[in-house]
Amino acid sequence: MDRIVPADVPVADFDAALEKFRTLLGAEHVISEPDALREFEDPYPTTGGDDFRPGAVVFPETTEEVQELVRIANEHRVPLSPVATGKNLGYGGAAPRLAGTVVVHTSRRMDKIIEVNEKYAYALIEPGVTYFDLYNHIQEKGYSLWIDVPDLGWGSVVGNALDRGVGYTPYGDHWSWQTGLEVVLPDGDLLRTGMGAMSTAKTWQLFAYGFGPYPDGLFTQSNFGIVTKMGIALMPAPPAAETFVITFDREEDLAQIVDIMLPLRIGMAPLQSVPVLRNIILDAAAQTERTHWLPDGGPLTGEVIQQMKDELDLGYWNLYGTVYGPPEQVELFLGMIKTAFSAVEGSRFFTTKDRTEDSPGSHVLHDRHEINQGIPSIKEQRILEWVPNGAHIGFSPISEPDGAEAQKQFEMVRNRSYEYGPDYAAQFAVGLREMHHICLFLYDSADADQRERVMGLGRTLVTEGAEHGYGEYRTHLALMDQVMDTFDFNDHALLRFHERLKDALDPNSIMAPGKSGIWGARYRDAGHRLPRTDSPS
């Protein structure tokens, strides 16, 4: 396996930078051997080439080391790609957008929980702190606090917020609950945002806005700096919580479900958690393998889907949510939700008390019960066993929470899935005024034809979705340029704004070139984005 370096960086300059990185961090904290770098490639490859392979990986321990890494990178014009745990699965993992880039892996050694404040319900943490880490720390200390977790709890709290990930408690919009950043800028300078910009501040994690312009959002899904600390608000533990599932038998029930859901959700009661509406294929993948239903392969016909519904005792659509508060409020809210959705013909309502963990099809209900109480889990990883060499990419358009629009979007994506081949496993996660339609296209990553088909599906849906006004909220490395291109108002004014900021903050274009479709002046000629391979030295 050849080593790989960015196309416009001389090998001697690249090696000189690596040598200085080793002096700074210790040789054991710099990886450049091609075989050792496999761990940091896209775990769900979408191509058979070198498109997203790193040239090296470095593991800093302190903010000061990150600053010096950035200074060295500028000296030798070596691009860097910061990641936290690299668990952004389905979107590229730890891999860089520009092949040959040096991955700055902040999680392995920058994993300190600096403070957890029970009185004011916040934590100040480094990017290596995972949801499991923070949860376990809170449990060990006996704090009456909850964290909000995504479907898989092995990722970075900081990394997920910076990619604008979501969870499911009332604190489910992770970025909206961040409370101040510490950031190493592309020239090595150090910035603290919000009240943290005052050296004597006592309220850094209490008032995120500070004074003057609010720059924090510029560091989400961007290549404008490396976040080394972040505050995050925590949820005071409620007295009680109960999780429910409502099953709906027909695909065409979707419009009515969404229209009932909106008024219950927009006022944050009785639907307090972020409700998720999952289809039967996603729920089946979370607890079985595809061969269980189709031993000899083939498409998921209507008869097979009906078999899934019958055996798992679920509907085509299954709505999961949790209510919180004193026991009497929990019972009141559950009753209100049950009554509202009983208007959908054939709907059935169950709680964790009605369906024990060993009941057919109850796996997801009990997993959601943990997740919706801020308890990290990795049970959802089971979906990757749906097919051999299981992998997925995500298509995640945003739409208004309107029944007719949800039905239209569902049919568009489902029909394209049938056309290209991957099974349509998906869920709608409903915020207050928008829906994330999270579609997981599951494929065999060792099958070149399936990789090509799933990428063709992704590209088609980005284009078709934009034509209907559906923009993606995040995407895989391979689709970043295309997705950014769909944000085209006023001759792509948003991208032009990003590029002006990029060139001002990062004149050498060393910080994550191409992230979210933002390329510095040095790389805007597409020919410079291609990697160059060299024999190992």
N, C-alpha and C positions, 0 to 999 in steps of 0.2 A: 504494500500500500504506500503510495507516494505521499510525501508531505505536501501541504498546500499553503500558499501565501497569497495575499491580495495582489492582483495583476499589476498594480502601479507601484508596488513597494519592492525595491531591490532586495534580493535575498540577504545580502550582507547587512543592510540596514535592519531588516527584520531580526536577524540573528543578534545584532548588536543590542537591539532593544530587549530581546529575551535575556541576554546576559546581564543587563542592568536590572531586569525584573528579578533574576535569581539572586543577585547581590542584595537587593532590597528585601525580598521576602524569604529567602532561603530556597535552595534548589528544589527541595521537596515540595514546594508550593507553586512550582511552575511545571506544567505538563506540555510537552511538544512532540512526543513520540507518536507517530500516526496511529498505531494500534491502541494506545492509551486514550486517544481522543475520541474513540468511537462512542464512549459513554456520553459525550456531550454533543453528539449529532442529533438531528430530529429523530425521536424514538419511533415515529410513525412516518417513515420515508414516503414521499410522494413522487420522487423521481429516482432514477437509477444512477444519477451523476453526482458531481461534487458541489452542487449548487449551494448547499448550506453547511458545508463542513468548516469547522474552526481551524485556525492555524496553530493555536495554542490556548491553554487555559491557565489563569492565574488566580490565586486564592489569598487576597489581602485579609488582614486581621483588624486593622484600625482605619479610621477616617484619614489619618495622616498618610498611611500607606497608599490609600486610594488616590489621594492628592498627588503623591510622588509618581504613581503609575501613570497618571494622566499627563504629568509634565514630561516624563520619559517618552510617552506615546507621541506627544507633540514634537519633541525633538527629532524623532525618527519617522514621523508621519505614518505611524502604525495605527490602524483603526482598532478600537475597542468595542466590545459589546457586553454591557452589564446585564447580568441575570441574578436572580435570587436563588431559589432552589432549582430552577429549570424545570418545574413541573407543569408548565403551561401546555399540557398535552392537547393534541389536536390543533395547536396553533404554531408548533415548531419546537416546543421544549426549550432546551438551553442553546439551540443552534443559532448562529448569527444570520442576519439577512444577507450580508456580504461574505461570501466564502473567503476563508483565510484570515478573517478577523480574529483578534485575541479576545476570548471570552473572559470577562472579569466576573468570577463566580463569588458572590458576596455571602453565600449562605454557610459555607463549610466552616468558616472561622469567625465571621461577624454575626454571632447568634446570641447576643446578650439581651436579656430582658432587663432593661435599665431601671424601670420603675413600674409598679402597678399601684394605683391609688384607689383604695376601696371607697373612700368618702366621696370623691368626685368621679369615680367610675371611668378611669382611663388607664392606658398603658403607654409607655414609651419604650420602643423596641428597635433592634437592628434588623436588617433584611433577612438574616438567616433564621429568624424565629418562625417556626411552623405553627399551624393551628394546634397540633398536638402539644407542642412545647408550651404555648401560652395557656392552653386548657389545663395541662398537668400542673403548671406553676400555680395557677389560681386554686386548683383543688388542694394542692399541698399546703398552701397558705390558709385555706379555709375561708377565702373571700366569698361573699355573697354576690358574685358577678358572673355574667355569661359573656362568652364571645359569640360572634356570628360566623358560621362556617359555610363554605361552599360544599358541593357534593362530595369532594374528596379532600380530606383534611391534612394531607401530607405536604401541601404547598406552603409558600411564604405568606404571612399576613400582609407584609408590605408589598410583595410582588403582586398579589391578587388585587389589592386596592389600586396599585399603579396601573394595572391593566383594566381597571374599572369592572372587576368581577363582582358577582352578586352572591348573596346568601339568602336566608329564608325567614329569619326572625324579623321583628319590626326594625332591626338595624341592618337589613339586608342589602342596602345600597352602600357597599363598603367605602367607596371613595367619599361619599357625603359625610362619613363619620371619622375621616382622618382629621387630626388636630395638630398640624404643624410638621414641617419637614426640615431635615438637614441634608444639603445637597452639595456634592462636589461638581462644580461647573466644568465645561470642556477645556478651560485653561488652567484648571487646578485650584481655582479660587473656591472658597467655602461660603455657602449661603445658609442661613436659617430663615424660615418663613414665619409669617404670623407674628405673634408676640415674642417668638424666639429671636427675632431680629434685635430685640433689646437685651443687652448682655446681663442686665439685672432682673429680667422678667421673672415673675412668679406664676404667670398665667399662660405659659406657652401651650399647654395642652387643654386650656379652658376656653380660649378664644382664637380660632384659627385664622381670622382675617387680619389681625394686626392693624397697621396704618398704611394708607396709600393703596396702590394697585395690588391685586391679589394674584400672585404668580403661580400658586401651587398647582393649578390644573395644567400648566405648561409642562409639568414633569410626568404626566400620565400618558401612556402609549407614545412617548416621545423619545428623542435622542438629544435632549438638551442638558443632561447631567446624570449623575449617579447618586441615588438617594441612599444615605448611610444611616439615617434614623427617621422614625416616623411615630407620631402619636396616634392612637386610635381610641375612640370612645367605646366603652363597654356597657352592656345592658344590666341594670340591677335585676337580680333573679326574682321572678314573680312568685307568688305563693303556690300556684298550681298551673299545669299545662296539660292539654289533651289534644291528640292528633286524630284526624278523621280522613277517610277516603270516601268519595262519592263516585259511584260507577255509572257510566252512561253508555248505552248499548250501541248507538249508531254514529257513524262518521258525521252525518249531517246534523247531529245534536250540537256541534261545536258553536254555531252562531248563537243559539239560545243560551248556552252555558255562559259564553262571554258577556252577553248582554245582561244576564242576571248578576254576574260577578261584579261588574263595574261599580254600581252604587253601593255594594257591600264593602268594596275595597277602597274606594276613593276617599271615604271618610275615616279610614283606618279602623273601622269597627262595623260589623262583627268580624270581618276578615282582617285580622291583625298581622298575621304572617304574610310573607310573599307566597301566594298560592301557586302551585304548579299543576298544570294539566298535561298529563303524560299519555301518549298513545300506547296501545297494547303491545306493540313491537318493542318499545323501550322497556316496558315493565317485564316482558318475557325475557329480553336479553339480560336483565339484571338478575335473573334467577335460573335461567336454562341456557342450553346451547341450541343453535339453529338445527343441528342434526337431530335433536329430540323431536322436532316437528317435521323435518324433511330429511330422513336418513339418506335419501338418494339425491339430495339437492333439488334445485328448481325454484321457481318463484313462489312468493307468499300469496297464494290465491285466497279468495274469499273464504273458501272452505277451511283452509289452514288457519286463517285468522279467527274464524269462529271456533275452531278447536282450541286455540289459545284461550279465548275468552271463557269457554266452558271449563277447561281444565284448571285454569288459574282463578276462576270465579271472579272475573273482572269484566269491565266494559271495554269498548274500543277506546273511549276516553276515560281517564281516571284522575279525579281532582283531589290533591292532597293539601292539607293546611293544618295549622295548629292555632288554638286559642289559649289566652293567658289571663291570669288574674286570680282573684279569690274564687274558691270552688263554685260559689253561687253564680258568679259572673261567667265562668267557664260554661256552666250548664245552660245559662241563658243564651249565650252566643252560639253554642252548638245547636240549640233549638231553633234559633233564628236562621242559621245557615241551612239546616235540614229542611225547614219549611220553605225557604226561598227556592231551593233547587228541586223540591218535589214537583215543581211546575213542569219539569222535563219528564216526559212520559218514560216510565221504566227505570228512572234513577233509583239507586239504592244507597243508603247512608250507613257507614260503619265507623266505629272508633277502635282504638287498640284494645278496649275492653270487650268488644264484640268479636274481634278476630285475634286469636292468640298467635304467637310467632310461628307455631307449627301448622296453622291453618293454610289451606291452598292459597297461593298468591298473596300471602300477607307479608312477604319479605320486605317489599318496598315500603309498606305502611309503617312497619316498625323501624326501618332504617330512617325514614323521614321523621319519625318521632324523636330519634336521637339527634339528628341534624338540626331539627327545628327547636331543640333545646340547647343548641350551641355545643353539642358533643361531637367531636371530630370522628369521622368514619372513613374507611376506604372500601366499604362493601360495594359501592357503585362501580368499582373497578371490574366487577364481574362481567360487565357488558363486553369487555374485550375478549371474553371467551366465547362470544357468540359465533365467531368464525375463526378458522386457524390463522395464526400470526396476526391476531386481531389488532386493528388500528382504526382510527377515525380522524376525519377532519370535520370542522364545524362550519355550518352556514347559519349565521345568527342575525337575521334582519330584525329591525325594530318597526313596529306598527302601532297604530292607535288601538286601544282595547274596545274594538267595535266588532260585533258578531259577524256582520257581512264581510268585513275586511279580513277577519280571522279565517273564515271559511274560504275566501278567495285565495289567501296566501297559502293556506294548507293545501288546497287542491293544486295550486301551481307547483309547490315543492314536491308533493307526493307524485304527481304525474311525471315530473322530470326525473324523479328517482326511478320510477318504473322504466323510463326510457333509457337511462344510463346504467341501471343495474343495482346499485346499492340499496339495501333495505331502508325504508323511511322510518327511522327511530327518532322520536322528537318529543319536545315538551314546550308548552307556552308558560313562561314565568311572568306573572302580572305584577307590575309595579303599581303606582298610584294612577298614572296617566299614560302608560305605555306598556307594550308587551314585548318581551324578548322571545322570539321564536327560535329556540335552540335545536337545530337539526344535527344529529350525529350520523354521518354517513359511514357505516362500518364496512371495512374491507380487509382483505388479506394483503398485508404489506409486502409479502414475498412474491406476489403475483403482479407482473409488470402490466398486464392488461387491466387488472382491477385498479392499479394506481393511476393509469392513464384515464380510465373512465371516471374515477372519482374526482380527479382534477378537472376533467372536462365538465362534469356536473357542477362543480363549484364555480367555474368561470361562467358557465351559462346562467346560473342563478344570480350571480352578482350583477350581470348585465340585465337580465329580465327583472330582477327585483328593483333595480334602479329605475327602470322604465315605469314601474308601478308605484314609485315613490318610497320603496323600502330600502333604507340604508343599513349596512352592517355596523355593529358596534365594536367588533374586533374580528380579526381574521388571521389565517395562516400566512406565514412568511411569503409563500409563493403567490398569494393573492393581494398583498399589501398595495402594490402600485395600482392594480386595477380598482381596488376598493376606493383608494384615495381619489382616483380619477372620476369616480361617480359623484363626488362632492364638488359639483361644477358650477355653482352659482357665481355669476359675474366673472366668467372666464377663470374659474378655479381660484377665486380670491383667497380662500382658506389656505390652499397649498402655497400660494405666492407669499402669504403672510408667514407661514411656517418657514419657508425658504429664506426670507429676509432675517428672521430670528436666528435660523441655523447659521447663516453666513456671518452674522454679527457675533454670536456666542462661540462659534466653532469654526474659525476661518480655515483650519487645516482639515476639517471634515473627519476628525478622528473618532467621534462619538457615535457608535451604532449606525453607520451609514445605511440608509434605506429603510430604517425602522418606520413603520406606518406610512411608507411611501415618501418619506422626507429624505432627500439626498442633498448633501452640501454641494457647493459649486464644483468642487473637485470631481464629483462622481455623476454629475447630471448627464454627461455623455454616457449612454447606456453601455457602450463598449467597455468602459472601465469597470463595469460591475462583474465581469467574468473572472473566475479564478484562474490561477496558474499553478500547475503542479511541478514539483521538483523531486528528484530522488532524495531519500533520507540522507541526512548528513550528521 
